[in-house]
Every structure is written in C-alpha cells, then in structure tokens.
C-alpha cells in the first residue's frame, strides 16, 4: 500500500463527517460520498429547534441512557465523550452552553453556523465531497459501486471505507435505510427497522382530537409498566408526542411486539403527593361542577379534556378516587407512529456483525458508524453524541487496521 492511503466515507451525516475529519487530520486522503445534494441535512433538521449536541449528565447515568447497547458503545462514548465533543465545537468557533435541563447547545443554538465552520475545516484538510452519489454495494473484488449524478456507474477502489449511511427515520433527508439490501446480499446481518423516539397512537375520540390536537401539556409523568418519564407532551390528532413518550418507546415497542395490550398512564400532578391532590379537590364548593372544581385545582382545559377522555366523560366526583385517577389516567396504545415520523430508528447492522474496532466481520477494511448500527438512545443529546462518537471510533479503527497492513 504505497503512498498516502485513500479512504472512502459513504454518508455525509454527523458520523461520516466526523470520521472524515479524524482520518484527514491523520494525513489520509478522504472522499465523502453523499446521496443527497448537500451534506449534513439531518444535522440541520435536528437543529431547527436548537442543536442539542450532547448532555451534561454524570457519566454512569449518561451511559445508561444507551440501554442494552451500552456494552458496545461505552468504549466509543468514553473515548470521545461530551467534554471532547464540546471542545471540538469550541474549536470550530462554536462554544457551547448547558441549558436548564442539562442539555448542551452551541451558543449559536442552530446547526447552520456549526456546519458551515465544519465544512470549511474539512475543506482545509483536503476532504473531497462528492454529492448526488448513490451507493449500491460492492463489486466481486470488493470495490465500492455508486451511481453518479449523471446516472452512470462509478467504481471506487479505496484502501478502506467507512459506511455511515444513517438509519430509516427522516427519509426526506436521505436516511431511508435502502442500504440494507446490498448489505444483506453480502451476507451481513441486518436487524429489521423499528421506530425509536416515536410518538404513540392512542386513538382519541373525534371530539377530543378536534379540540385539542396541537395542544401542549406541560410537566406530565408518563408510565408504562415499570418505566416512567417526566416532561412535556403534545396532543396529536391520533396520539401523543414528546420526550416522556420517546423515553418509553423501547418498553412500549417490546409490549406491542409481544402482542400484548399496551397502556400508558398519565400523572397530571407529578409534583404533588396523592394526599396533596386530595386536599386540593376537597376544596370544591357545593355548587361547583366537576369541571369548575378541577379548574380551581389548576387543571387546564386540555388536562380536563384528558380526564373526560379517559373516563368516557364520567369522571368520579369523590376526592379520593378522582385524585387517584388524575395521577394515573389510563390510555390504550395501539401502535407507534410510523418510522418515517420517528426522530430516530432502531435496527440496522447487528452489533454482532462488527468487531470492537467497528469493522464488519468478514469484510476487512469496511467500518460502520452512526445510526446504521443497531443502537438507540433517547432525545436530549444522546443521539448526536452517539453518532459523533461512533464516527471517531470507526476512523480510529481504520487507522489501526491500515497500520497493521504497513507492518
């Protein structure tokens, strides 16, 4: 392998661009092939409401957010941790700050300035960007095959490659999971796609949906079996969205996949004890209707609507049963929202199909990073941190593997 090694990075999202930066900084020739007209599209979509880069949570709690995939991801997450990610952003002229919830954002808040500075850095390192290139798989000899912007076939024989093709959520950004076909054809284990960080379908009555769709419900605890999460919800036309529902997504999905009825319970008074809720309700005046009494307790119209929806408009009037219900409103969940509407996806390349260096078993020199691997995490900065960290890990794997070939 004489001269400077050439590495092809397939996918221009956070994981792919981070891998490209690490490799180019090490002196390798790097070309990024991206299917869409521009790179970083999913990063920009994620940053429309504020680019949540990572989270400031304590180490063990942070790693626990990755659930069963922690065992595989922990090495990458510790090698390029939230502190390293914040330092990297600062180096791009985008210092970060910690929000009240512990989430970390660039001071510019949105993704545009950070992505612009990043692309300037990649250009200065000599990284070549090739957009509108659709990856199709490999030749029998192991070279990468593409369709170029003109619709013509292109074969690229690189010394190593990093696949960072994304998951199956937000397909309009280019992440549609179509790459599973060539990987399965090559004998690589790919797990079925599943919606992650997804809203759930409840199936409201027409009256409730018409009145409250698009209405936020602040500070609610959502429970499913032994799992619970607290935060803000949004009523949709057919269900619920919001960080508490997203956090329960793996547990709800497991219940639904098992063919078992799934139910969530909403605690509309998460900050109060049951006795405190009873005390509030007991202040009801003799002439108050249930609705008036609930309003006196501080319940907004949408919370009263949820109570009526859960009880077929027959809420109990006695303080104790009413208080118990307000802290455990039951709703049946029939399904998760479709994966195209999910924030992220589970499924993809099985973690058992890659080694500890992120290289595909049975395909030397091909490394995998980002959401195309079968891991998931909640919103709050954990998803982007995982993408950046696995991008660094894949690049370090490439460097180590190429070093063994030079010996």
C-alpha positions, 0 to 999 in steps of 0.5 A: 500500500504505497503512498498516502492511503485513500479512504472512502466515507459513504454518508455525509451525516454527523458520523461520516463527517466526523470520521472524515475529519479524524482520518484527514487530520491523520494525513489520509486522503478522504472522499465523502460520498453523499446521496443527497445534494448537500451534506449534513441535512439531518444535522440541520433538521435536528437543529431547527429547534436548537442543536442539542449536541450532547448532555451534561449528565454524570457519566454512569447515568449518561451511559445508561441512557444507551440501554442494552447497547451500552456494552458496545458503545461505552468504549466509543462514548468514553473515548470521545465523550461530551467534554471532547465533543464540546471542545471540538465545537469550541474549536470550530468557533462554536462554544457551547452552553448547558441549558436548564435541563442539562442539555448542551447547545452551541451558543449559536443554538442552530446547526447552520453556523456549526456546519458551515465552520465544519465544512470549511475545516474539512475543506482545509484538510483536503476532504473531497465531497462528492454529492448526488452519489448513490451507493449500491454495494460492492463489486466481486473484488470488493470495490465500492459501486455508486451511481453518479449524478449523471446516472452512470456507474462509478467504481471506487477502489479505496484502501478502506471505507467507512459506511455511515449511511444513517438509519430509516427515520427522516427519509426526506433527508436521505436516511431511508435505510435502502442500504440494507439490501446490498448489505444483506446480499453480502451476507451481513446481518441486518436487524429489521427497522423499528421506530425509536423516539416515536410518538404513540397512537392512542386513538382519541375520540373525534371530539377530543382530537378536534379540540385539542390536537396541537395542544401542549401539556406541560410537566406530565409523568408518563408510565408504562409498566415499570418505566416512567418519564417526566416532561412535556407532551403534545396532543396529536390528532391520533396520539401523543408526542414528546420526550416522556413518550420517546423515553418509553418507546423501547418498553412500549415497542417490546409490549406491542411486539409481544402482542400484548395490550399496551397502556400508558398512564398519565400523572397530571400532578407529578409534583404533588403527593396523592394526599396533596391532590386530595386536599386540593379537590376537597376544596370544591364548593357545593355548587361547583361542577366537576369541571369548575372544581378541577379548574380551581385545582389548576387543571387546564382545559386540555388536562380536563379534556384528558380526564373526560377522555379517559373516563368516557366523560364520567369522571368520579366526583369523590376526592379520593378516587378522582385524585387517584385517577388524575395521577394515573389516567389510563390510555390504550396504545395501539401502535407507534407512529410510523418510522418515517415520523420517528426522530430516530430508528432502531435496527440496522447492522447487528452489533454482532456483525462488527468487531470492537474496532467497528469493522464488519466481520468478514469484510476487512477494511469496511467500518460502520458508524452512526445510526446504521448500527443497531443502537438507540438512545433517547432525545436530549443529546444522546443521539448526536453524541452517539453518532459523533462518537461512533464516527471517531471510533470507526476512523480510529479503527481504520487507522489501526487496521491500515497500520497493521497492513504497513507492518 
